[in-house]
Every structure is written in structure tokens, then in C-alpha cells.
């Protein structure tokens, strides 16, 4: 039997929707050759942590209390309103698996936005309704409300990846009121530490349908840790706990996460945020003056989305200089758009140097 026959036979054993699925093209999957990596919205540093290996022979707790209590205090919620997950992505996946019937239910998203909402839905045989962002790059709340009878979960991203825009709170409250007992509204706040005054977490007390996704990957500099959080009404958390695997948070992850959430850890995070925000605004100002730049999008995350006169040519020039960025030209409404992660001062200078070179 040929290898092709073997591959074909095994493929036929897989679920239909998995066979048809195109995997999420993460920055690591796309890859590239270079020495300056500004394509994955990673922090420029991670900090230093200590590990106690004395309990590695024991299974970890499903929800390590030292992490739950520390993050609950940081986010100003009760511990019973919080679930620790393997990155924010697991929170997204759990919500779909818990609340959506495969082959029957739908989620709603607003493109262009983070790709994992769609991938998680497709993997679980859940349909997708796309209500694109408005011309002002806001969710079209009227159109979303009109489709609430067709969906179980609405996914919004604030700041939105990749555009950087924030969800309007008045519109969100109107949507949450309309969604009562009809659908969950999930606000993904993976980048909220870079603009904490715009968090929607204060609305959790008034709207049981609201769910918020958080992570330690961005401002905390711990993308390699894979530690995220779901904030929600206690009953939502109870339901998610029925679905989450028994040992989702490895012991070393719990230890490092707890250290990151101490007073000194939070101070380190806030200093990192201040530095990133300063570099971001400086870069945005320099970019906005350049003749090849047509638009600099909202500067609310640890990245800037930039529309160039010729995005493909700019992307190629950067790659030749060893600078790996993220090309979003294939996304709706984002022709010639490149996303630049905010790195170190040296890395930002390298980007500007390439941009200023004659083509």
C-alpha cells in the first residue's frame, strides 16, 4: 500500500469538519527567517521566576487557589467568577464546547478580528455568522442584536486584534440588555493592560450574559506559559468546570503565574506596559509622517496595524532585513496592512531605518 493510500485511509477516519478545516495560521506556524521577531505580539522580555520542583510527582489542582485568588484580586472579581485556562484560547474553546450544540448552533463574530473564534467554532461543528465591523471599525450593534435569535455566543475583541479598536461601552450595554437569556457576549481583553481604563470587567456585576477573556501572554510577558482566565457569572464558571480537563494548569505554570501576580510582579508588568506604550506612540508618530504610510490604526494594544502604499513590498523589504512582521492584506478591508509588534527601542529603530531607506 502506498503512502498516499495510507494517508487517504486515515483521513477518512477523521471527522468531516476536521478534514475540511484550514488550521489557524499562528505566527509560529507561518514562521520566517530573521533576527527581529515582531509578528506575534509577544513581549520583549519575560522576567525571572523561581521554581519549586518538590511536587512535580503529584497531579496539579484543577484550579490552583494561589492563582485564582491572586488574579481575582487583580481583576476585582470574586474567585467564583474566574476560571484559569491554558491561555485565552482554551477559554474560547470551552465556551463553544459548553454552550453550542454541534451541527445546530452558531457563534457570531465581527471581522476582521482574532482568528481563533472561527477556528474553534469550525473544529466543533458550530456555524459562524460574520457581522463585519462598521466603517468606524465598531461592532454593528443593531445588526448583531437582529441576529441574536440565531446565535449562542457573540465574540467581540477589545482592543481588537489586529485593528486595535476598543468596543464602545454604550453599544455593548445595549447588546447585553438585548442578549438577556438569549446569548452570551464574550469580550476578549487579551490586550487590556495596555489601556486598562477601557476594561468592561465592571459590567460583570450587572450583566450575567457577559464573559471576559484575559491572558498573561501579552503585558505580563508570559506567552510561553500558556495561562489565561475567563471572567464570568459564577453559574457560567460552574458549567465550564464540567467541561475543562481535570488537570489543565501544570504545577510550574501555577507557580510562575502566582509570582507574576504578586505586588512586585504587577509592578514589573506595569513598568513594561509604560515602556511599550511610550515606544508605540513614538513609532506611531514617526510612521504617520512617512509618505509610504496611508493609515496608522488605533494604538491600544502592544502593536500597531499600519496601512502602507504597497504593503507587500514593505513586508518583503523588512523580511530581507531580518525583520519579521505580520501581513494582514488577505483580511477583509485590510489591503496593504501590516501589523508591527512593539519590541525594544533598538527593534523599533530597525523598523524605521528600513522604512526610511530608498527602495
N, C-alpha and C positions, 0 to 999 in steps of 0.2 A: 504494500500500500504506500502510495506517495505521500510526502509531507502535506501536499495540498489537500489530498483526500482526508488525512487525519485532521487538519485544521478545519476543514469544512464540516466533518462529522461532529467534532467537539462544539463548533459554533452553533450547530443546530440544537444542541442541548441547552443553550443559553436562552433566557427569556427574550421574547421578541423585541421589547423596547430596549434591552441592553444591546442586542445585535445592531440595532439602528442608531445607537447613541454615539454622538461625537463627544469625546471626553473634554472636560474643561481645560482650556489651554492656559495653564498657570505659567507664571514667569519661569519657573524652574523647568517646566515641560518644554517651553519654547526654546529656552537656553540661549546660546550665543557665545561668541568669543570676544573677550575683553577683560579689562582690569578695573573698570569703574562700573559697578552694577547699580543702576538707578531705574530698574524696571519692575520692582516688586513691592514698592512702598515699605521697605524694611528700614529700621533704624540704623544709624551709623555705628552704634555700639550696643552692648547688652548689659554692661555692669558685671560685677563679680559676686559670686554666691558660694556658700559652703554647703556640702552635702554630708549627711549622717547615713552611712550605709548599713547600720546595725539592724535595720528592719527590712532589708530587701528580700529576705526569705519569706516574708509574710505578704499575703494579698493586701492591697491598699483598701481604704474605706471608699465606698462609692462616692460619697460627698464629704471630703476631708473638712472637718469642722473649722480647723485653723484657717482654711482658705475661704470657706463660706462666710464665716463671721467677719473676717477682715474685709472681704470685698463688699459685703452687705453694709458695713460701717462706711466704707469709702463711697458707695453709691447711694447712701441714705435710704436703704430699704431694709425690711425685716429679713432675717435669714430664711424664713419660709417662702420668701418671694424670689429666691435665687437658686439657680442650678448651675453647677460647674460642668463644663463640657470640654471635649478635645477641640479647642479652637471655636470660634464663632460658627464655623461651617457645620460642626456637629449639631449645634443648636438649631440651625436652619433645617437640617435633615430630620431631626427629631420632631420638630413641629409638623413637617409634612407627613411623616410616618404616623404621628399620633392623631392628627385631625383630618387627614384626607383619605378617603376610600379609593384604592387603586381602581383605575378604569371607570370611575364615576365622577370624582370631584376635580376642581380646578383651583389653581392659585392665580393671583393677579400680580403683575409687576409693571414697572414703568421704565421702558428702555429710553436711552441707554443706561444700564445700571450693572451692578455686580452679577457676574455670570453664574454663580453657584445656585441662585434661586431656581433658575431654569433647569440646570443640570440635576439638582436634587429632585425636582418635580418629575423630570423625564425618567430618571432612574426608578422612581416609584410608581410609574404609570399614572401620573397625575397630569391633567391637561394644564395648559398655560394660556392665560388671557393677557395680552400686552396692551396697555393703555399708555402710549408714548408720552414722555414729558411734553409740557406745553412749550410755546415759543420762548417763554421766560424760564424754561427748564424747571418748572414746578410740576408736581403731580396734578393731573387734571381731575380735581376732586369731584366735580359734577359727573364726569364720565365714569369715575370709579364707583361712586355711590349708585349710579344707574345699573351697575353690573354686580352689586353685592349679592343678589339672589343667585348668581351663577358661580360664586367662589366661596371657598372656606377660609383662605388666608390672603391678605394683601401684604406684599413686601414693599417697603419704602426704605431708602438708604439715605442717611443724613449724618455727616456730609456724604453726598452721593459719589460713589466710585464708578466712573472716573471724572465726572464733571466738577465735583467739589461743592455743589449747591446744597443748601440747607432746606429742610422741609418747613413750610410755613405752618406755625403752630395753630393759627386760627382755622386754616383749612383742615389740619389734622384733627382738631377737636370736632369740627363738623362731620368729618368722616367717622370718627369714633362714635359719635352720637347715633349716626345712621347705622353703624355696624352692630349696635347692641343686640345680643342674642342671635346674630346672623353670621358674623365672620370675625376672625382675629385680624388685627392690624399690627404688623411687625415693623418696627423701626430699627434698622441696623445702624448702630452707633459705633462702628469699629474705630472711627477716627475722631470721636467726640472730644477726646482730651486736648485736641488742638484748638478747640473752640467750646470749652465746657459750659459756657453760659447759654448755649443753644441746645443743651440736652432736653429731651422730652420726658426724662425719668420722673419728674414731679407730677406728671399726669397719671401715673400708675394708680395712685390712691383713688382717683375719680372714675377711671375707665377700666373695668375688668377685661375688656377685649384687647387692651394694649399689651404688646410684648416688646421688649427691647433686647437687642443682641449687643454684647460687648466682647472685648478681647484684650489680652496682654501683648498681642503681636506687634502693635504699632508704637504708641507712645511709650510703652514700658520696655520696648526693645527686646521682646522675647518671642519673636516669630517661631524660633526653633523649639520652643517649649510646648506649643500647641495647647494653650489654655484659654478658654473663653467662658462667657457667662450669659445665661438667659435670665432676664428680669421679668417677672410677670405676677399675676394674681396667684395666691397660694394654690388654688384649685388647678390652674394650668400647670404649675410645677408638679403637683401630685400626679397628674396624668402623664407628664413627660417622664417622671420617675418610673412609671410602669414599663416604659419602652427602652430607656437607656440601658446599656450593658451593665453588668454588676460591678465591674472594676474599670471605669473609664479614665480615672486620673492616676497615673503611676506615682509611686511614692516620691521619686526625685522631682517630678513636676510639682507636686503639692508643696514640697519643701521650698523650692525656689519661688513659687507663686506667693507663698506666705511671706517670704523675705521681701519680695518686691512690693508687698502691700503694707510693710511696716512704715513708721513715720519717716525713717531715713530713705526707704525705698521710694516712697511717694515724693519726697523732696528731690531725689535723683530724677524721677520721671518728669517732674515739673520743670526742672532745670533743662532737661533735654527738650521739652516742648518749647520753652522760651527760646532756646537756640535755634531750633528748627523753624519756628515762626519768624524769627528775625532774618534768617537766611532766605526763607521763602519770599518775604516781602521785598527783600533786596533783589532777589532774582527776578521777581515779577516786574519790578520797576525797570530793570535793565532790559528784560525781554520786550516790554511794551514800547520801548524806544527803537527797537530794531526794525528795519524795513522789511525783513522776511517774515515778521510776526504779524498775523492778522487779528488774533484774539488771544488773550490770556483769560482762562476761565476762573471761576470763584476760588480764592485761596484759603480754603477752610480745612484741608487735610494736611498730610505731610508730603504733598505732591502738588504739582501744577499741571493742568491739561492746557496745552498750547496749540493753537491752530496756525500753521505755517503756510506760506505761499505755495510751497511744494514739500509736503510732509515726507514723502518717500525719499526725496533727495536729501533732506536734512537727516532723516533716520540713517541713511546709508553713510553720510559723512561722519556722523557720530560713531557708528559701528567701526568704520575704518580707523578711527582714533582710539578705539578700545572702550568706548562709552556705550553701554547697553541701556537703551530706553525702551518704552512700551508703545507700540504703534496701534492706534485705535481707529485707523482710517476705514476699517471694514464695518464699524458700528454705525447704526442709523444716525444721520445728522452730524457725524464726526469726521468727515472727509478732511484729510491733511492734518489730523490731530495726533499729537504725540504727548504722552504722559511722562513727566520727569519727577522722579522721587527726589526729595530734598535730602542730600547727603551732607558731607562735610564742606567747609569753606573751600578747601582745595578741589573737591569734586565739582562744586558749583562754578568755580573759576575755570575748570577744564571745559565744562559745557559752554560757557561764554566765549572762551578762546576759540573753540571750533566754530561757533556761530559767527564770530567776527572775522574769521579767515575768508579770504576771497575764494569763491567757488572755482 
